[in-house]
Amino acid sequence: MSGLGKVARALIGLVVVLVLLFTVRTWYSDYQVAARRASKVSSRSTSGTVDATAVVPVQGQRVAILVDGLSLRSTPETSTKVVRPLKKGEQLLLVGVTQSNWLQLRDATGKLGFVANNVSAVKVLK
């Protein structure tokens, strides 16, 4: 191989190493930004913990019930009152999602309640 070919291969290798270093640096910077945001969110809470029952609103989606007897509950906890049992095939309006992964739903009669977001029991429709 000629001297010019060796120089060209060395330059290509250097460019590849620089691109990889830049990519890793960018990923690390993104990670640091995300970590800072997460730190700010958790520091806003007075107790130092995130409220797992706080509902993040969702609009325009429906949820299909995949099993009979799923309970629509008054709060996002298994120990709370059942608003009513749901039937397989029933569709409800998705109102929100909690930090603890419960879905807040509204049925056709306007009743509001929660179900656990379990892929074998419910399916969020697009």
C-alpha positions in Angstrom: 0.0 0.0 0.0 1.3 3.4 -0.9 2.1 6.1 1.6 -0.9 8.1 0.4 -3.3 5.2 1.0 -2.0 4.7 4.6 -2.6 8.4 5.3 -6.1 8.2 3.9 -7.0 5.2 6.0 -5.5 6.9 9.1 -7.6 10.0 8.5 -10.8 7.9 8.0 -10.1 6.1 11.2 -9.6 9.4 13.0 -12.9 10.7 11.6 -14.7 7.6 12.8 -13.3 7.9 16.3 -14.2 11.6 16.5 -17.8 10.8 15.3 -18.1 8.1 18.0 -16.7 10.4 20.7 -19.1 13.2 19.7 -22.1 10.7 19.7 -21.2 9.4 23.2 -20.8 12.9 24.5 -24.2 14.0 23.1 -25.8 10.9 24.7 -24.2 11.7 28.0 -25.3 15.3 27.8 -28.9 14.2 27.1 -28.7 11.9 30.1 -27.5 14.7 32.4 -30.3 17.0 31.2 -32.9 14.3 31.9 -31.4 13.6 35.3 -31.5 17.3 36.2 -35.2 17.5 35.1 -36.1 14.4 37.2 -34.3 15.9 40.2 -36.2 19.2 39.9 -39.6 17.3 39.6 -38.9 15.2 42.7 -37.6 18.2 44.7 -40.9 20.0 44.2 -42.8 17.5 46.2 -43.0 18.5 49.9 -42.7 14.9 51.2 -39.9 13.9 48.8 -42.1 11.4 47.0 -44.3 11.6 43.9 -48.0 11.3 44.4 -48.8 8.0 42.7 -52.5 8.9 42.6 -52.1 12.2 40.7 -53.9 11.9 37.4 -52.2 13.1 34.1 -55.1 14.1 31.7 -55.4 12.2 28.4 -57.8 13.1 25.6 -59.3 11.4 22.6 -58.6 7.8 23.4 -60.8 4.9 24.3 -60.1 1.7 26.3 -61.5 -1.7 25.5 -62.2 -4.2 28.3 -60.7 -7.6 27.5 -62.1 -9.7 30.4 -65.5 -10.0 32.2 -65.7 -8.8 35.8 -62.9 -6.2 35.8 -63.7 -3.7 38.5 -64.1 0.1 37.9 -62.9 1.5 41.2 -63.5 4.8 43.0 -59.8 5.5 43.5 -56.6 4.0 42.0 -56.3 1.3 44.7 -57.4 -2.4 44.8 -58.7 -1.9 48.3 -61.3 0.8 47.4 -65.0 0.7 46.6 -66.0 -0.9 43.3 -68.1 1.6 41.2 -69.3 -1.2 39.0 -68.1 -4.3 37.3 -67.1 -4.0 33.6 -67.9 -6.4 30.8 -65.7 -7.9 28.1 -65.9 -5.8 24.9 -67.1 -2.7 26.7 -65.4 0.6 25.6 -64.8 3.5 27.9 -63.3 7.0 27.5 -59.8 7.4 28.8 -59.7 10.5 31.0 -56.2 10.2 32.5 -53.3 8.0 33.8 -51.8 8.0 37.3 -48.1 7.7 38.1 -48.8 4.2 39.5 -50.2 3.2 36.1 -53.9 3.2 36.7 -56.3 4.4 34.0 -59.0 6.9 34.9 -62.1 6.0 32.8 -65.6 7.4 32.1 -68.3 5.0 31.1 -71.2 5.6 28.7 -73.4 6.7 31.7 -70.8 9.3 32.8 -69.6 7.3 35.8 -65.9 8.0 36.5 -63.5 5.4 38.0 -60.1 3.7 37.8 -58.8 0.3 36.5 -55.3 -1.1 36.7 -53.5 -0.8 33.4 -53.0 -4.5 32.8 -52.3 -5.6 29.2 -54.2 -8.8 29.7 -57.4 -7.0 31.0 -57.5 -3.7 29.0 -56.3 -2.3 25.7 -55.9 1.4 24.9 -57.3 2.0 21.4 -55.6 4.5 19.1 
